[in-house]
Structure formats: C-alpha cells, structure tokens
C-alpha cells in the first residue's frame, strides 16, 4: 500500500451544514434562527446565568454560593467548666456525660474544649481534645484518654 492509495472511511467526514442557501435546502429563509429578536441577529451572545433581564437565580440566593464539605464530622462539644459535676478522681466517659446531660446522644463523637477551668483530677475519655483543654486537664493532675 502506498501513500497515494490511502482513502478515508466512507461517512467519516461529513459536509458542513450550509444554512441560508434557499428554501429547498431545509435551512433557508431564516436559517434556523426563527423570526426577529436578539437570538436571530448576528453576533448575539449571552453570559452564563443570564435570564433575559429577570433577576437571576444566583442573585436571588446569595447564601447558596460557596462550598459545603459533605465529609465534615460533627462533634458533640463539651467544655471543661461543665465537667465540674463529676466527683474527684472520676472516670468521665461519653456514656457518663450523656447521663449527666452534657451531651444529647452518643451518635456524634465527643470533643472537649477549654472554656472554663477544671478544678478536680479527672480521667476524661473523649474522641478529641483541644490543645488548651489537654493542658488544663493535665495541670489539674487529671488524665486524657483519646477514644
């Protein structure tokens, strides 16, 4: 086979549609643009989201813009000042926090934050601790146990 023997596959290259070349072509008269209006005129373009002068949806719902992380983990928050309900040397687990009314249910992991002070030596079991909370618990001779 030589270079001059090469041919395209039949039907691989279609001819472009020739609009505006008479009524018999099927694309004559208005050339598929309809009658009148901006869309029928040459050079007509619109920006994405344009609604013909009506207030666009993106402006009606400004709070809907942005990003929401669907993999975010929601924590049940417990502050150190709330842990004063437990006696000295107690083992504080998420179950005991729920019984004391500090968290609603055990579906969410528990995070201990450093708001307030802890005056007793407690062993606290939770999924996360803020660095300040960890320092305050250890300063009060308590222990931190991550679950």
Phi, psi and omega in degrees: 000132181253168182299325183282352178272347184291136178222155175290155171292142179296131180087001182281337180237111181269149176284147180289155180283122182263098182273155178073031181241045174101156183295325182295341182283344184087348178232036181267196176056270181262004174057035176079010182258359183076188184253127174060176179088165185300324184292339180274347184273159180285146176079009182284128176219157174223154180277158179298137178087359180286132184240036175070029179098339175294150179299117186295155181300323181295334177273334179288329185239064184295334181285349181277350181287158174109198190232136175237121180282113183282351180260009182294139177261126177274130180254150168275120187267133175230127178267156183298325182296335180283342183278002179289350180287344181270146181286166179303132176077012182285152173268110185260109179250165177303326178296318179290327176295322179292317178298325179280354178084018180278329175230153185284307180216175185262013180289322180269146174291153186262135174236132180260126179251164192266019180287125184087184181237154175252127185258349184245157176277107182239149171259111187253125177255119178207169182279326179217153175225139172286157185296324179293319180296318179300316180296317183293322180293316181290330177292331178270018179066024178267176179237150180246126178236113177274134180274000000 
